[in-house]
Amino acid sequence: MASTIPDHGAARAEVTPPADHPGRIEAHGIDHIPDAERHGHPRELFSVWAAANVNYLSLVIGGALVLMGLSLWQAVAVTVVGNLFWMLTGLLAVSGPAAGAPSEVITRALYGVIGNRVNNAIGGWLVSVCYFALNLAAAATAAFALVEKAGVTATTPVKVAVVVVIAALTLAISVYGHALIIKLYLPLTLALAGAFTVVALSVFRHADFSYAPAEPPTGTDLWAVIIAGTAMVASGPLSYTTSADFSRYLPRTASPKAIAGWTALGAFVPSVVVGSLGAFAATAVDMTDPQNALQEILPGWFVPVFLLALVLGTISINALTAYSAGLALQAVGLRIRRTVSVLFDGTVAVAATLYGLLVSNFLDTVSNALQVIVVLIGPLMAVYATDIVLRRNRYDGRALSDETPGSPFWFTGGVNRAGALSLLAGVASAALCVNTVYTGPVASALGGIDLSMPVGMVVAAGLYALLGRRAVAATSL
């Protein structure tokens, strides 16, 4: 390598990057954030995570729980339990200010410099781009309906234009980066909360608060549905192993408890509220097609506002996804600026979305792939959280930026075997327990109960706690 501390996505070392400001394109990429450039307060993280989680997906999942056969209050309980995993997302966020680096760099401590490139290529970039495409497709569907209400026929050229415009707005936020996200997401949170309050009032007027299915599942079938529903809800927080990306500018002295608390609370509250709202709605309308079904009970004047809120909510979540995907692409080892990597990710996601919406069932294929990837994201989260606990959240951000064989995080051949083995063992264990696009032997033996999420996480965390101590001791401050 040309230098000991690569300067990915930032200005050259001899030039001080401009301050993190909403009106400027963020200069930093995966490089270390100096203490002199740290700023902000942990409470700012609340609106970042709240805006991203007042969204259509949570509404759909809440309705799906009732469609799976749960009673109303069982669905609400599953929504609450599944969203408790946001506490892990909050825990991961504390590593950002400690290292002054994004999650994509901090995880070199877990997997080694080379091993982490594989982690970022699959667990970071690929998963993020798939989620971006699926969310963009959902936003586009709402936008198509909005265009039709404006009297414009949603022809293929119009659909292409709509997808491109939504993607452009999303990527503009991601390109300007951290400061704009912090500034913009508070008013977005308030606007989305206002829109969904109107939805809630309409839903509650029609909901059946004593709803129970005519033929409720019992015994093993009931547990299979409850565990599957919990995993479905939990897949949201578990997919955010990148929460340090949005906390890394905070001062090193910022309270870890406040960072974890504001991150977790910002995501938990809207996720539970909107998810529960979806469950209530499912007692009144057919939530197999939530967008059209909800229009039956909403005031006519509000339908366009509702559709616009769906689009804005998806833009909010996708801007975070694209931002992290750009950092992941840099962390894979590509020597490109963060802005270029974000735009590349967006281009790939737009192409995938257009292909899926206009040509084939590609998005169904991606959706099925993400169901399998759940066996990966649980162990990824577990190993990361365990490393934070073992290190007592002490990370040397400058040492983590060193990608040469002399780096303390090079380990053996560029791979931290403790992290890699723990992750592989967790994924293998989870794969045996899956019951989604295929049925693993453990799930088959248990009558269809899918324990892939808890088993994968427990195995990965437990093994890393045993194997990782020596590596942690050798590289701790």
FIVO-818862 format. One line per field, with one value per residue (C-alpha): residue number from 0; residue in three letters; x, z, y. Coordinates in nm, 2 decimals. Layout:
% residues N
nr = NUM | ...
rest = ALA | ...
X = X | ...
Z = Z | ...
Y = Y | ...
% end
This chain:
% residues 477
nr = 0 | 1 | 2 | 3 | 4 | 5 | 6 | 7 | 8 | 9 | 10 | 11 | 12 | 13 | 14 | 15 | 16 | 17 | 18 | 19 | 20 | 21 | 22 | 23 | 24 | 25 | 26 | 27 | 28 | 29 | 30 | 31 | 32 | 33 | 34 | 35 | 36 | 37 | 38 | 39 | 40 | 41 | 42 | 43 | 44 | 45 | 46 | 47 | 48 | 49 | 50 | 51 | 52 | 53 | 54 | 55 | 56 | 57 | 58 | 59 | 60 | 61 | 62 | 63 | 64 | 65 | 66 | 67 | 68 | 69 | 70 | 71 | 72 | 73 | 74 | 75 | 76 | 77 | 78 | 79 | 80 | 81 | 82 | 83 | 84 | 85 | 86 | 87 | 88 | 89 | 90 | 91 | 92 | 93 | 94 | 95 | 96 | 97 | 98 | 99 | 100 | 101 | 102 | 103 | 104 | 105 | 106 | 107 | 108 | 109 | 110 | 111 | 112 | 113 | 114 | 115 | 116 | 117 | 118 | 119 | 120 | 121 | 122 | 123 | 124 | 125 | 126 | 127 | 128 | 129 | 130 | 131 | 132 | 133 | 134 | 135 | 136 | 137 | 138 | 139 | 140 | 141 | 142 | 143 | 144 | 145 | 146 | 147 | 148 | 149 | 150 | 151 | 152 | 153 | 154 | 155 | 156 | 157 | 158 | 159 | 160 | 161 | 162 | 163 | 164 | 165 | 166 | 167 | 168 | 169 | 170 | 171 | 172 | 173 | 174 | 175 | 176 | 177 | 178 | 179 | 180 | 181 | 182 | 183 | 184 | 185 | 186 | 187 | 188 | 189 | 190 | 191 | 192 | 193 | 194 | 195 | 196 | 197 | 198 | 199 | 200 | 201 | 202 | 203 | 204 | 205 | 206 | 207 | 208 | 209 | 210 | 211 | 212 | 213 | 214 | 215 | 216 | 217 | 218 | 219 | 220 | 221 | 222 | 223 | 224 | 225 | 226 | 227 | 228 | 229 | 230 | 231 | 232 | 233 | 234 | 235 | 236 | 237 | 238 | 239 | 240 | 241 | 242 | 243 | 244 | 245 | 246 | 247 | 248 | 249 | 250 | 251 | 252 | 253 | 254 | 255 | 256 | 257 | 258 | 259 | 260 | 261 | 262 | 263 | 264 | 265 | 266 | 267 | 268 | 269 | 270 | 271 | 272 | 273 | 274 | 275 | 276 | 277 | 278 | 279 | 280 | 281 | 282 | 283 | 284 | 285 | 286 | 287 | 288 | 289 | 290 | 291 | 292 | 293 | 294 | 295 | 296 | 297 | 298 | 299 | 300 | 301 | 302 | 303 | 304 | 305 | 306 | 307 | 308 | 309 | 310 | 311 | 312 | 313 | 314 | 315 | 316 | 317 | 318 | 319 | 320 | 321 | 322 | 323 | 324 | 325 | 326 | 327 | 328 | 329 | 330 | 331 | 332 | 333 | 334 | 335 | 336 | 337 | 338 | 339 | 340 | 341 | 342 | 343 | 344 | 345 | 346 | 347 | 348 | 349 | 350 | 351 | 352 | 353 | 354 | 355 | 356 | 357 | 358 | 359 | 360 | 361 | 362 | 363 | 364 | 365 | 366 | 367 | 368 | 369 | 370 | 371 | 372 | 373 | 374 | 375 | 376 | 377 | 378 | 379 | 380 | 381 | 382 | 383 | 384 | 385 | 386 | 387 | 388 | 389 | 390 | 391 | 392 | 393 | 394 | 395 | 396 | 397 | 398 | 399 | 400 | 401 | 402 | 403 | 404 | 405 | 406 | 407 | 408 | 409 | 410 | 411 | 412 | 413 | 414 | 415 | 416 | 417 | 418 | 419 | 420 | 421 | 422 | 423 | 424 | 425 | 426 | 427 | 428 | 429 | 430 | 431 | 432 | 433 | 434 | 435 | 436 | 437 | 438 | 439 | 440 | 441 | 442 | 443 | 444 | 445 | 446 | 447 | 448 | 449 | 450 | 451 | 452 | 453 | 454 | 455 | 456 | 457 | 458 | 459 | 460 | 461 | 462 | 463 | 464 | 465 | 466 | 467 | 468 | 469 | 470 | 471 | 472 | 473 | 474 | 475 | 476
rest = MET | ALA | SER | THR | ILE | PRO | ASP | HIS | GLY | ALA | ALA | ARG | ALA | GLU | VAL | THR | PRO | PRO | ALA | ASP | HIS | PRO | GLY | ARG | ILE | GLU | ALA | HIS | GLY | ILE | ASP | HIS | ILE | PRO | ASP | ALA | GLU | ARG | HIS | GLY | HIS | PRO | ARG | GLU | LEU | PHE | SER | VAL | TRP | ALA | ALA | ALA | ASN | VAL | ASN | TYR | LEU | SER | LEU | VAL | ILE | GLY | GLY | ALA | LEU | VAL | LEU | MET | GLY | LEU | SER | LEU | TRP | GLN | ALA | VAL | ALA | VAL | THR | VAL | VAL | GLY | ASN | LEU | PHE | TRP | MET | LEU | THR | GLY | LEU | LEU | ALA | VAL | SER | GLY | PRO | ALA | ALA | GLY | ALA | PRO | SER | GLU | VAL | ILE | THR | ARG | ALA | LEU | TYR | GLY | VAL | ILE | GLY | ASN | ARG | VAL | ASN | ASN | ALA | ILE | GLY | GLY | TRP | LEU | VAL | SER | VAL | CYS | TYR | PHE | ALA | LEU | ASN | LEU | ALA | ALA | ALA | ALA | THR | ALA | ALA | PHE | ALA | LEU | VAL | GLU | LYS | ALA | GLY | VAL | THR | ALA | THR | THR | PRO | VAL | LYS | VAL | ALA | VAL | VAL | VAL | VAL | ILE | ALA | ALA | LEU | THR | LEU | ALA | ILE | SER | VAL | TYR | GLY | HIS | ALA | LEU | ILE | ILE | LYS | LEU | TYR | LEU | PRO | LEU | THR | LEU | ALA | LEU | ALA | GLY | ALA | PHE | THR | VAL | VAL | ALA | LEU | SER | VAL | PHE | ARG | HIS | ALA | ASP | PHE | SER | TYR | ALA | PRO | ALA | GLU | PRO | PRO | THR | GLY | THR | ASP | LEU | TRP | ALA | VAL | ILE | ILE | ALA | GLY | THR | ALA | MET | VAL | ALA | SER | GLY | PRO | LEU | SER | TYR | THR | THR | SER | ALA | ASP | PHE | SER | ARG | TYR | LEU | PRO | ARG | THR | ALA | SER | PRO | LYS | ALA | ILE | ALA | GLY | TRP | THR | ALA | LEU | GLY | ALA | PHE | VAL | PRO | SER | VAL | VAL | VAL | GLY | SER | LEU | GLY | ALA | PHE | ALA | ALA | THR | ALA | VAL | ASP | MET | THR | ASP | PRO | GLN | ASN | ALA | LEU | GLN | GLU | ILE | LEU | PRO | GLY | TRP | PHE | VAL | PRO | VAL | PHE | LEU | LEU | ALA | LEU | VAL | LEU | GLY | THR | ILE | SER | ILE | ASN | ALA | LEU | THR | ALA | TYR | SER | ALA | GLY | LEU | ALA | LEU | GLN | ALA | VAL | GLY | LEU | ARG | ILE | ARG | ARG | THR | VAL | SER | VAL | LEU | PHE | ASP | GLY | THR | VAL | ALA | VAL | ALA | ALA | THR | LEU | TYR | GLY | LEU | LEU | VAL | SER | ASN | PHE | LEU | ASP | THR | VAL | SER | ASN | ALA | LEU | GLN | VAL | ILE | VAL | VAL | LEU | ILE | GLY | PRO | LEU | MET | ALA | VAL | TYR | ALA | THR | ASP | ILE | VAL | LEU | ARG | ARG | ASN | ARG | TYR | ASP | GLY | ARG | ALA | LEU | SER | ASP | GLU | THR | PRO | GLY | SER | PRO | PHE | TRP | PHE | THR | GLY | GLY | VAL | ASN | ARG | ALA | GLY | ALA | LEU | SER | LEU | LEU | ALA | GLY | VAL | ALA | SER | ALA | ALA | LEU | CYS | VAL | ASN | THR | VAL | TYR | THR | GLY | PRO | VAL | ALA | SER | ALA | LEU | GLY | GLY | ILE | ASP | LEU | SER | MET | PRO | VAL | GLY | MET | VAL | VAL | ALA | ALA | GLY | LEU | TYR | ALA | LEU | LEU | GLY | ARG | ARG | ALA | VAL | ALA | ALA | THR | SER | LEU
X = 0.00 | 0.12 | 0.07 | 0.02 | -0.31 | -0.51 | -0.72 | -1.04 | -1.30 | -1.14 | -0.92 | -0.55 | -0.37 | -0.20 | -0.54 | -0.78 | -1.13 | -1.41 | -1.62 | -1.92 | -2.19 | -2.54 | -2.46 | -2.14 | -2.07 | -1.92 | -1.54 | -1.48 | -1.53 | -1.40 | -1.10 | -1.06 | -1.25 | -1.01 | -1.12 | -1.11 | -1.39 | -1.62 | -1.94 | -2.31 | -2.51 | -2.64 | -3.00 | -2.96 | -2.96 | -3.32 | -3.46 | -3.21 | -3.35 | -3.71 | -3.75 | -3.60 | -3.85 | -4.18 | -4.22 | -4.43 | -4.24 | -4.32 | -4.69 | -4.68 | -4.50 | -4.75 | -5.04 | -4.86 | -4.85 | -5.23 | -5.24 | -5.01 | -5.29 | -5.21 | -5.47 | -5.45 | -5.28 | -5.05 | -4.94 | -4.88 | -4.68 | -4.46 | -4.41 | -4.28 | -4.05 | -3.90 | -3.82 | -3.64 | -3.34 | -3.30 | -3.11 | -2.83 | -2.83 | -2.79 | -2.50 | -2.32 | -2.35 | -2.13 | -1.83 | -1.85 | -1.73 | -1.49 | -1.31 | -1.39 | -1.47 | -1.77 | -1.88 | -1.72 | -1.38 | -1.44 | -1.52 | -1.15 | -1.11 | -1.34 | -1.23 | -0.90 | -0.81 | -0.87 | -1.14 | -1.33 | -1.33 | -1.53 | -1.76 | -1.82 | -1.87 | -2.14 | -2.28 | -2.24 | -2.26 | -2.46 | -2.73 | -2.76 | -2.81 | -3.07 | -3.26 | -3.22 | -3.38 | -3.67 | -3.74 | -3.71 | -3.97 | -4.21 | -4.17 | -4.21 | -4.54 | -4.68 | -4.55 | -4.71 | -5.04 | -4.97 | -4.90 | -5.22 | -5.42 | -5.26 | -5.41 | -5.10 | -5.10 | -4.82 | -4.67 | -4.33 | -4.14 | -4.33 | -4.25 | -3.88 | -3.88 | -4.05 | -3.79 | -3.50 | -3.64 | -3.70 | -3.35 | -3.20 | -3.36 | -3.24 | -2.88 | -2.86 | -2.91 | -2.66 | -2.40 | -2.42 | -2.39 | -2.38 | -2.45 | -2.75 | -2.89 | -2.87 | -3.03 | -3.30 | -3.43 | -3.59 | -3.84 | -3.89 | -3.97 | -4.22 | -4.39 | -4.41 | -4.54 | -4.81 | -4.91 | -4.92 | -5.12 | -5.40 | -5.37 | -5.39 | -5.71 | -5.87 | -5.75 | -5.87 | -6.22 | -6.25 | -6.04 | -6.18 | -6.00 | -6.11 | -6.01 | -5.90 | -5.88 | -6.16 | -5.92 | -5.62 | -5.30 | -5.23 | -4.94 | -4.64 | -4.81 | -4.86 | -4.50 | -4.38 | -4.58 | -4.48 | -4.11 | -4.12 | -4.31 | -4.05 | -3.77 | -3.94 | -3.98 | -3.62 | -3.47 | -3.50 | -3.28 | -3.05 | -2.98 | -2.83 | -2.49 | -2.38 | -2.52 | -2.17 | -2.17 | -2.41 | -2.26 | -1.89 | -1.88 | -1.99 | -1.72 | -1.51 | -1.65 | -2.01 | -2.20 | -2.21 | -2.54 | -2.69 | -2.57 | -2.71 | -3.03 | -3.12 | -3.04 | -3.24 | -3.53 | -3.55 | -3.59 | -3.80 | -4.08 | -4.19 | -4.13 | -4.36 | -4.62 | -4.63 | -4.60 | -4.89 | -5.09 | -5.05 | -5.18 | -5.49 | -5.55 | -5.55 | -5.85 | -6.05 | -5.91 | -5.72 | -5.35 | -5.23 | -5.25 | -5.20 | -5.15 | -5.49 | -5.67 | -5.59 | -5.72 | -6.07 | -6.08 | -5.87 | -6.04 | -6.03 | -5.84 | -5.57 | -5.49 | -5.24 | -5.07 | -5.06 | -4.90 | -4.64 | -4.56 | -4.49 | -4.25 | -4.08 | -4.05 | -3.88 | -3.64 | -3.54 | -3.46 | -3.29 | -3.07 | -2.92 | -2.88 | -2.71 | -2.48 | -2.36 | -2.34 | -2.11 | -1.88 | -1.89 | -1.78 | -1.48 | -1.40 | -1.39 | -1.07 | -1.18 | -0.99 | -1.28 | -1.44 | -1.74 | -1.96 | -1.86 | -1.93 | -2.27 | -2.37 | -2.24 | -2.45 | -2.76 | -2.71 | -2.70 | -3.01 | -3.20 | -3.11 | -3.22 | -3.55 | -3.64 | -3.56 | -3.77 | -4.07 | -4.07 | -3.91 | -3.92 | -3.98 | -3.62 | -3.74 | -3.91 | -3.58 | -3.40 | -3.66 | -3.61 | -3.24 | -3.28 | -3.48 | -3.18 | -2.94 | -3.12 | -2.90 | -2.60 | -2.71 | -2.79 | -2.44 | -2.29 | -2.47 | -2.38 | -2.01 | -1.99 | -2.18 | -1.96 | -1.64 | -1.76 | -1.83 | -1.49 | -1.30 | -1.51 | -1.57 | -1.20 | -1.10 | -0.79 | -0.94 | -0.60 | -0.47 | -0.79 | -0.72 | -0.39 | -0.44 | -0.08 | 0.06 | 0.22 | -0.13 | -0.22 | -0.55 | -0.38 | -0.38 | -0.29 | -0.28 | -0.52 | -0.78 | -0.88 | -0.96 | -1.16 | -1.41 | -1.42 | -1.48 | -1.74 | -1.93 | -1.91 | -2.02 | -2.31 | -2.42 | -2.39 | -2.59 | -2.86 | -2.87 | -2.96 | -3.26 | -3.41 | -3.77 | -3.82 | -3.72 | -3.60 | -3.65 | -3.34 | -3.31 | -3.35 | -3.67 | -3.80 | -3.74 | -3.92 | -4.23 | -4.14 | -4.02 | -3.75 | -3.49 | -3.23 | -3.21 | -3.16 | -2.94 | -2.71 | -2.67 | -2.61 | -2.35 | -2.17 | -2.16 | -2.06 | -1.78 | -1.64 | -1.65 | -1.43 | -1.20 | -1.18 | -1.02 | -0.66 | -0.71 | -0.89 | -0.62 | -0.35 | -0.51 | -0.68 | -0.57
Z = 0.00 | -0.07 | 0.29 | 0.64 | 0.69 | 0.37 | 0.30 | 0.15 | 0.05 | 0.23 | 0.13 | 0.12 | 0.46 | 0.42 | 0.37 | 0.66 | 0.55 | 0.58 | 0.89 | 0.90 | 0.78 | 0.62 | 0.33 | 0.23 | 0.08 | 0.36 | 0.31 | 0.53 | 0.42 | 0.62 | 0.75 | 1.12 | 1.25 | 1.45 | 1.79 | 1.68 | 1.43 | 1.67 | 1.76 | 1.85 | 2.12 | 2.15 | 2.15 | 1.78 | 1.71 | 1.81 | 1.51 | 1.27 | 1.37 | 1.42 | 1.07 | 0.92 | 1.11 | 1.05 | 0.73 | 0.52 | 0.59 | 0.96 | 0.87 | 0.64 | 0.89 | 1.16 | 0.93 | 0.82 | 1.18 | 1.19 | 0.85 | 0.98 | 1.23 | 1.54 | 1.74 | 1.76 | 2.10 | 2.02 | 1.71 | 1.92 | 2.18 | 1.90 | 1.76 | 2.10 | 2.16 | 1.81 | 1.83 | 2.16 | 1.94 | 1.87 | 2.20 | 2.02 | 1.74 | 2.02 | 2.17 | 1.84 | 1.80 | 2.11 | 1.92 | 1.67 | 1.90 | 2.07 | 1.75 | 1.55 | 1.26 | 1.10 | 1.16 | 0.83 | 0.98 | 1.34 | 1.23 | 1.12 | 1.49 | 1.46 | 1.13 | 1.04 | 0.75 | 0.47 | 0.64 | 0.69 | 0.32 | 0.27 | 0.55 | 0.40 | 0.05 | 0.16 | 0.50 | 0.41 | 0.05 | -0.11 | 0.17 | 0.17 | -0.21 | -0.19 | 0.08 | -0.12 | -0.42 | -0.23 | -0.04 | -0.36 | -0.53 | -0.24 | -0.26 | -0.63 | -0.61 | -0.38 | -0.60 | -0.91 | -0.73 | -0.64 | -1.00 | -1.12 | -0.87 | -1.02 | -1.36 | -1.52 | -1.66 | -1.51 | -1.84 | -1.85 | -1.92 | -1.63 | -1.40 | -1.50 | -1.43 | -1.09 | -0.98 | -1.09 | -0.91 | -0.58 | -0.61 | -0.69 | -0.38 | -0.17 | -0.30 | -0.26 | 0.11 | 0.12 | -0.08 | 0.14 | 0.42 | 0.80 | 0.88 | 0.64 | 0.78 | 1.13 | 1.03 | 0.80 | 1.00 | 1.28 | 1.06 | 0.87 | 1.19 | 1.29 | 0.94 | 0.92 | 1.28 | 1.19 | 0.88 | 1.07 | 1.35 | 1.10 | 0.98 | 1.34 | 1.41 | 1.10 | 1.18 | 1.54 | 1.43 | 1.23 | 1.42 | 1.61 | 1.94 | 2.04 | 1.71 | 1.71 | 1.41 | 1.34 | 1.36 | 1.57 | 1.56 | 1.87 | 2.02 | 1.80 | 1.52 | 1.74 | 1.86 | 1.50 | 1.41 | 1.71 | 1.66 | 1.29 | 1.35 | 1.61 | 1.37 | 1.10 | 1.32 | 1.46 | 1.11 | 1.09 | 1.39 | 1.32 | 0.97 | 1.12 | 1.21 | 1.08 | 1.36 | 1.44 | 1.10 | 1.23 | 1.58 | 1.49 | 1.48 | 1.84 | 2.09 | 2.24 | 2.58 | 2.48 | 2.72 | 2.59 | 2.77 | 2.60 | 2.26 | 2.30 | 2.46 | 2.20 | 1.91 | 2.04 | 2.16 | 1.83 | 1.64 | 1.89 | 1.95 | 1.59 | 1.49 | 1.77 | 1.71 | 1.33 | 1.35 | 1.60 | 1.37 | 1.09 | 1.32 | 1.42 | 1.05 | 0.97 | 1.18 | 0.96 | 0.61 | 0.39 | 0.46 | 0.18 | -0.02 | 0.26 | 0.03 | -0.14 | 0.15 | 0.39 | 0.13 | 0.20 | 0.55 | 0.52 | 0.45 | 0.07 | 0.11 | 0.31 | 0.06 | -0.14 | 0.18 | 0.30 | -0.03 | -0.01 | 0.35 | 0.23 | -0.02 | 0.23 | 0.49 | 0.24 | 0.13 | 0.49 | 0.55 | 0.21 | 0.26 | 0.56 | 0.37 | 0.07 | 0.30 | 0.48 | 0.15 | 0.02 | 0.32 | 0.28 | -0.08 | 0.03 | 0.31 | 0.05 | -0.07 | -0.36 | -0.38 | -0.46 | -0.28 | -0.07 | -0.30 | -0.60 | -0.40 | -0.30 | -0.65 | -0.78 | -0.52 | -0.61 | -0.98 | -0.91 | -0.69 | -0.95 | -1.22 | -1.01 | -0.91 | -1.27 | -1.38 | -1.10 | -1.16 | -1.53 | -1.66 | -1.43 | -1.08 | -0.98 | -0.66 | -0.55 | -0.59 | -0.39 | -0.12 | -0.10 | -0.08 | 0.21 | 0.40 | 0.38 | 0.46 | 0.80 | 0.90 | 0.84 | 1.00 | 1.34 | 1.39 | 1.25 | 1.51 | 1.79 | 1.72 | 1.69 | 2.02 | 2.20 | 2.08 | 2.22 | 2.56 | 2.56 | 2.47 | 2.71 | 2.40 | 2.37 | 2.00 | 1.85 | 1.54 | 1.39 | 1.43 | 1.27 | 0.97 | 0.90 | 0.63 | 0.60 | 0.71 | 1.00 | 1.14 | 1.48 | 1.32 | 1.04 | 1.27 | 1.07 | 0.70 | 0.73 | 0.91 | 1.28 | 1.30 | 1.62 | 1.46 | 1.13 | 1.29 | 1.53 | 1.24 | 1.03 | 1.32 | 1.39 | 1.03 | 0.99 | 1.31 | 1.19 | 0.85 | 1.01 | 1.18 | 0.89 | 0.78 | 0.51 | 0.15 | 0.26 | 0.57 | 0.77 | 0.96 | 1.30 | 1.19 | 1.04 | 1.36 | 1.56 | 1.35 | 1.14 | 1.43 | 1.29 | 1.56 | 1.32 | 1.46 | 1.83 | 1.77 | 1.52 | 1.76 | 2.07 | 1.90 | 1.73 | 2.05 | 2.28 | 2.06 | 2.01 | 2.39 | 2.42 | 2.12 | 2.09 | 2.43 | 2.32 | 2.00 | 2.20 | 2.46 | 2.19 | 2.02 | 2.30 | 2.41
Y = 0.00 | 0.35 | 0.48 | 0.35 | 0.53 | 0.54 | 0.85 | 0.71 | 0.96 | 1.25 | 1.54 | 1.47 | 1.45 | 1.79 | 1.97 | 2.01 | 1.89 | 2.15 | 2.14 | 1.90 | 2.14 | 2.08 | 2.30 | 2.13 | 1.79 | 1.58 | 1.56 | 1.25 | 0.90 | 0.60 | 0.80 | 0.89 | 1.20 | 1.41 | 1.53 | 1.89 | 1.81 | 1.63 | 1.80 | 1.75 | 1.59 | 1.23 | 1.35 | 1.44 | 1.07 | 1.03 | 1.21 | 1.03 | 0.70 | 0.81 | 0.95 | 0.63 | 0.42 | 0.60 | 0.41 | 0.19 | -0.13 | -0.12 | -0.08 | -0.38 | -0.60 | -0.51 | -0.61 | -0.93 | -1.05 | -1.06 | -1.22 | -1.49 | -1.59 | -1.39 | -1.21 | -0.83 | -0.82 | -1.11 | -0.92 | -0.60 | -0.81 | -0.96 | -0.61 | -0.48 | -0.78 | -0.78 | -0.41 | -0.46 | -0.56 | -0.19 | -0.19 | -0.38 | -0.11 | 0.14 | -0.05 | -0.06 | 0.31 | 0.38 | 0.25 | 0.54 | 0.82 | 0.59 | 0.52 | 0.83 | 0.59 | 0.42 | 0.07 | -0.04 | 0.04 | -0.06 | -0.42 | -0.46 | -0.53 | -0.83 | -0.98 | -0.83 | -0.60 | -0.85 | -1.05 | -0.72 | -0.65 | -0.97 | -0.87 | -0.53 | -0.67 | -0.91 | -0.81 | -0.44 | -0.34 | -0.63 | -0.64 | -0.26 | -0.23 | -0.51 | -0.32 | 0.00 | -0.16 | -0.31 | 0.02 | 0.22 | -0.01 | 0.04 | 0.42 | 0.41 | 0.22 | 0.49 | 0.76 | 0.60 | 0.62 | 0.98 | 1.06 | 0.89 | 1.11 | 1.41 | 1.31 | 1.17 | 0.82 | 0.61 | 0.49 | 0.32 | 0.65 | 0.82 | 0.53 | 0.55 | 0.92 | 0.87 | 0.61 | 0.83 | 1.14 | 0.95 | 0.80 | 1.14 | 1.30 | 1.01 | 1.02 | 1.40 | 1.35 | 1.07 | 1.26 | 1.57 | 1.33 | 1.34 | 1.70 | 1.73 | 1.40 | 1.54 | 1.87 | 1.74 | 1.44 | 1.64 | 1.82 | 1.50 | 1.31 | 1.58 | 1.58 | 1.20 | 1.18 | 1.43 | 1.23 | 0.90 | 1.05 | 1.11 | 0.75 | 0.63 | 0.83 | 0.68 | 0.33 | 0.34 | 0.44 | 0.12 | -0.12 | -0.43 | -0.41 | -0.76 | -0.92 | -1.29 | -1.52 | -1.76 | -2.05 | -1.94 | -2.15 | -2.35 | -2.55 | -2.58 | -2.39 | -2.09 | -2.09 | -2.12 | -1.81 | -1.61 | -1.69 | -1.62 | -1.30 | -1.19 | -1.26 | -1.07 | -0.76 | -0.80 | -0.82 | -0.44 | -0.35 | -0.65 | -0.51 | -0.19 | -0.31 | 0.04 | 0.26 | 0.40 | 0.57 | 0.83 | 0.87 | 0.89 | 1.27 | 1.30 | 1.41 | 1.13 | 1.24 | 1.20 | 0.97 | 0.61 | 0.55 | 0.86 | 0.75 | 0.40 | 0.53 | 0.80 | 0.57 | 0.28 | 0.50 | 0.69 | 0.37 | 0.17 | 0.42 | 0.48 | 0.11 | -0.01 | 0.26 | 0.22 | -0.16 | -0.18 | 0.06 | -0.20 | -0.47 | -0.26 | -0.18 | -0.55 | -0.60 | -0.36 | -0.39 | -0.64 | -0.57 | -0.79 | -0.46 | -0.20 | 0.10 | 0.06 | -0.09 | 0.20 | 0.45 | 0.30 | 0.43 | 0.75 | 1.09 | 1.16 | 1.48 | 1.30 | 1.02 | 1.22 | 1.33 | 0.97 | 0.86 | 1.14 | 1.04 | 0.69 | 0.82 | 1.06 | 0.78 | 0.55 | 0.83 | 0.88 | 0.51 | 0.48 | 0.78 | 0.61 | 0.28 | 0.45 | 0.65 | 0.33 | 0.14 | 0.41 | 0.36 | -0.01 | 0.01 | 0.22 | -0.03 | -0.31 | -0.15 | 0.07 | 0.39 | 0.62 | 0.92 | 0.86 | 1.07 | 0.85 | 0.53 | 0.66 | 0.75 | 0.41 | 0.23 | 0.44 | 0.36 | -0.01 | 0.00 | 0.21 | -0.04 | -0.33 | -0.15 | -0.07 | -0.42 | -0.56 | -0.33 | -0.32 | -0.64 | -0.94 | -1.07 | -0.98 | -0.80 | -1.12 | -1.29 | -1.02 | -1.05 | -1.42 | -1.37 | -1.13 | -1.39 | -1.62 | -1.33 | -1.31 | -1.60 | -1.37 | -1.04 | -1.19 | -1.34 | -1.02 | -0.81 | -1.06 | -1.07 | -0.69 | -0.63 | -0.89 | -0.72 | -0.39 | -0.55 | -0.74 | -0.42 | -0.21 | 0.01 | 0.11 | 0.15 | 0.31 | 0.48 | 0.57 | 0.22 | 0.08 | 0.31 | 0.13 | -0.14 | -0.25 | -0.59 | -0.39 | -0.30 | -0.43 | -0.54 | -0.74 | -1.05 | -1.36 | -1.31 | -1.02 | -1.22 | -1.24 | -1.61 | -1.57 | -1.33 | -1.52 | -1.86 | -1.72 | -1.56 | -1.88 | -2.10 | -1.86 | -1.86 | -2.24 | -2.29 | -2.05 | -2.21 | -2.55 | -2.38 | -2.19 | -2.23 | -1.96 | -2.03 | -2.37 | -2.58 | -2.68 | -3.01 | -2.85 | -2.66 | -2.98 | -3.17 | -2.90 | -2.90 | -2.59 | -2.36 | -2.14 | -2.07 | -1.94 | -1.59 | -1.68 | -1.98 | -1.80 | -1.50 | -1.71 | -1.94 | -1.64 | -1.44 | -1.73 | -1.85 | -1.50 | -1.45 | -1.76 | -1.72 | -1.35 | -1.26 | -1.31 | -1.10 | -0.83 | -0.82 | -0.79 | -0.49 | -0.31 | 0.04
% end
